[in-house]
Structures are given as structure tokens and as C-alpha cells.
Amino acid sequence: MSFSSDQQPRPQLPGAARPSSRVLLVVVCVLLGGMALSDLFAVFAGLRLRSLAGSSPERALDGGYALFERAGDVQGMVSLPGAIVFVVWFFLMRRDLGVLAPDGFRNGRGWAIGGWLIPLVNLWMPYRVAVDMWGAAAPLPHEGRPRGTSFWPVNLWWGLFVGATLLGRFAASYYSDAESLQEVREVTAQYAVADLLHAGTAVAAGYLAIRLTAMQRVKALEGPFAK
């Protein structure tokens, strides 16, 4: 029995090319939203302490310190699970996109986790992985028409992340050495800027997760040339 060319069975896509989980995306976005809110609370506490460090009574100043420390504790409690779940999403997205575009990555998928854990490397490697993921998720050229890929969501997210990380580390070291009220005022202002950048990072990370998940799902369900 023979088949004509239009009756030949079409080859199946790899079974592992499945759309990414929307449930995990919702969890990631909820936790990132909580991180952003905790950062804004820290901004409020820092600015309050800065204002009290001017000419307030000692009792009021102690209350300002207590609120500032409490805000830092809240940030730690919220940020740890949020960061863990985001890295899990990051790795799974790298795995899923590696099936759709196996030649689109410069590094193995283990770097999607390892790149976050190595000092100094974690200021560059996750960005490199994210750029490759964005390119792998983008639609392929169709019918001779090239499709430009804008990486601004990746660049915005990573620029905010690096700025917040470096400024936060500097402010933390300065805060531990601060003795005068003037030094406290200066370091709390630095912390406020760092926390604002952290909040922006969380929002940008959520947008990145939403866009990447949407592009991956379209490509997995409709094919590489889908709009």
C-alpha cells in the first residue's frame, strides 16, 4: 500500500514541547507583587527614620529604628520564597524553550540555576540566559519577512536588578558603620533608592515572566511561525 505525497503522515513535534504552566506563572507574579509591596514598606520606614533623625526626641527615634528593622525583616521573609520560586520558573522556562530552540542557547540549562549562585557570575550569567530565552521564544521569520525582537523587557529587568543589588550592598555596609545622625540620614536615603529599585525589579520580573510564558505557549501550541 502506498501513500500520495499529501497523504503522508506529518512528523510529530517532540512530545516534550509542552506549554509552560500558567499556575506557576500566577504564583510567581503573586510572590513578586508581595516583594514589591515589602520594598515599598521599607521605603516608607526608611524615609520615616530619615525624618526622625533630624531633630526628634530619642523615644521617637527609637520607634523609627524599630520600624526600619521590622521592614527589613518583612523584606527577608517575603523575598526568600519569591526568589526561590522565580528561579524555579526561570529554570523550567529555560528547559521548555530548550526543546523548542535547541540551538538557540550559548550555555547549558544548568546555568539557569547555577548562574544565580556563583558570586560575580550572578551579575551577568542570568541576563545572558534570559536574552537567549527571549530570542528562543520570539516568532521565527515567516514568508521571507524578518521579525525584529526587542529585548527591552530583559534589559530593563536586569538593569534594575544590578542597580538594586549593588546599591543595596553598599548601603548595608555603610549602615553598619553609621554612628552620627547625619550618617543615618544619608544611609537611609541610599536604602530608599535601593528599595525603590528592588520594587521596580520585582515588577519588571513579573512582566518578563508574563511575556516569556505567553510567547512560549504560543510557540508550543501553534508552531514557530505563529504571531
N, C-alpha and C positions, 0 to 999 in steps of 0.2 A: 504494500500500500504506500503510495507516495502522496506528498503534500505539495500544493502550489505555493508560490512564494508568499501569497497573502494569507495562506492557511498555516504557515509555520508558527508553532508556539513561540511567543516572545519570551526572551530570557527574563527571569525574575530578578528584582533588586535584592541585595543582600538582606536576609531576614533581620539582621541586627540594626538596619537603618530605620529605627523607630522614632517617632516624635518625642521630644522631651516632655517631661511631666509638668503639667500646669499646677498640680497640687504643690510640688516642691517650689515652683515659682511664687505661688501665693505665700508660702511660709517664708521664703527669702525676703519678699517685699515687706511682709508684716514685721519681721525682725529688723530689717533695715530702717523701717519707719520708726520703730522703737529706739534704735540707735540715734537717729536724727533728733528725736524728742529729748532724749537724755543729754545730748550735746547742747541743745538749746537751753535746757535747765542749767547746765554747767555754765553757759554764757551768762545767764541771769545771776547765778550765785557769784561768779567772778566779778561781774560789774558791781554787784552789791557790796562785796568785800572791798573793792577798789574805792567806792564812795565812802565807806566807813573808815577806811584807812587814812582819811584826810584829817578830820578833827572830831571824831566821835568818841564817846565815853568808852572805857575799857570793856564794860559789860556788853555794849552793843557790838564792839569789835570782836569779842569772843563769839558772839552769836553769828557774826559774819564768817568767821573762820569755820565754825561748826557746820554751817550750811554749805560752805565751799567744799569741805571734806566729804560731806554727805553726797553732794552732787558727783564727786569723783567716784565714790563707792557705787552709786547708781550706774554711772557710765560703765564701770567694770563689770557689774552684774549683767547689764544688757549687751555689752559689746562682745563678750566672750562667746555666748551661744550664737549671736548674729554672725560673728566672723567665722565660726566653725561651719555653720550651715551654708554660708556664702561660698566658702572654699569647697565644700562638698558639691554644691551646684556647679561651681567653676570646673571641677574635675569631670563631673558627669557630662557637662556640655562639651568639654574637650573630647571625651570619649565618643559621644554621639556624632560630633562633627568630623571626627577622625574616620568614621565609617563612610560618611558622605563625601569627604575630600581627603583621601589618604595621603595624597601628595602635597597637601596644602600647608603642612606644618614643618617648621625647621627643627623642632625638638620633640622628643617622645612625650607621651601623655603623662608620665610620672612627674614631669616638671610642673604640671598644673597644680600639684600639691607641694612638691619639693621646692619649687621656686619661692614659695611663701616662707619657708622655714630657714633658709640659709641667709645669715646676715649679709648685708650689702647686695647680694644677689637678689634679695626680695625687693630691692628698689628698681629693678629692671626686668627680671625674667617674667613675672606675671603679666606685665604690659606686653612683652613680646608674644606670649601665648595668646593674650586677648586679641592682639592685632591679627594673628593667624586665624583665630576662631572667627573673627568678624569677616575676614576675607573668604573663609571657607563657607560661611553661611550666606554670603551675598549671592544673588542670582547670577548664573553664567551668561555670557553674551549669547544673544539669540538672533538668528537670521541675519548674521553679519553686523548687527548693531551692538556696539560695545555699551556696557553699563558701568558708569562710574560708581565707585564705592567710597563714600565719605566716612572717615574714621573719627569724626569729631566726638561721638559719644565715648569712644575709648580714650581719646586724648584728654577730654575734659575730666573723666573719672580718674585717670591716672595722675594728671597734673594736680588735682585737688588732694588725692591720696598722698602723694610725695610731699607736697607742701605742708599738709596737716601733720604728717609723721615727723618731718624734720623740725618744724616749729614746736610741736608738742614735746619732743625730746629736749630741745633747747630750753623751753620754759620749765620743764620738770627739773632739770639740773640747776637752773637759776633759782627756782622756788626753794629748793632745799638749802641754798646758801643765803637766802634773803634774810636780813636782820632788821634793817630800818623800815619804817612805814613807807618811805618813798620807794624802796626796792620792792616792797609788796605791791604797791600801786602799779609799778612797771611790769612786774611778772604776771599779775592778774590780767593786765591788758593784753599781754602776749598769749596767755591762756585763752582769753576770749576770742582772739583771732584764730588760734589753732582749733578751738571747738567749733567755730563757725565753718572752718574748712572741713572739719570732720563731718559736720551735719551735711554740708554740700556733697562730700564724698559719698555718704550713705544714699542721698537722693540720686546722685549720678549713677551709683552702682545699681540701684533699683531700676532706673531707666535702661541701663545697659542690659540687665538681666531680662527685662521685658522684651526689648528689641531683638536680642540674640535668640531668645526662646521662640519668638514669633517667626523669625527668619528660618530657624532650624526646622520648625514644624512644617512650614510651607514647603521647604525643600524636601523633607522626608515624605510628605503626603502627596505632593503634586509634581515633584520632579525638579531637577536642577535648573530648568529654564522657566520655572513659574515666576510670575511677577511678585 
